Amino acid sequence: MILKQAKEYFELGVITGFSAVRDPLQDRCWMLVIEGKEGRSWTLQTATKIDKSYASLDSLMGEVENIAGRVSSFSIAV
């Protein structure tokens, strides 16, 4: 899912949450998983349909704020 579509889905109420997961292809990087209704999920991608990778959680959270307008809480699972 690209950023524009993620914003549209959020406004429509399709998105229920976000998760940060380790990028399996880039060491020490993160990917943003967008969680939706009915158990659906998508990885945020670039305009060329490549999975986006973030070097820091701060930059990943900035992307969540870009989509949702805010981040009210953040949890870490191991």
ABEGO torsion letter per residue (X at the ends): XBAAAAAAAAAAGABAEBBBBBBAABBGBBBBBBBBBGGBBBBBBBAAGBBBBBABAAAAAAAAAAAAGBBABBBBBX
